[in-house]
Amino acid sequence: NKEKYLADRKKLMDEAQALICAGKLDEFEAKVKEVEALDAQFEAACKAQANLNALNDNTTVTPLENKSTTV
């Protein structure tokens, strides 16, 4: 969920900041990749949920048989 994502992201960002302060740039780069992976995973989950919601909202079908219009 969003709260867990935000908490996990904050933790990773805090760790990344500490690595910069310690001058551990290689480890910082690895931490950045973790943040990017977490962001991508969250974005994919949000997109999947939005697609599912769209499918659920699209359940009303209007029958068109016997509804012709003469022009």
Order of alpha helices (4+ residues) and beta strands (2+ residues): alpha-alpha
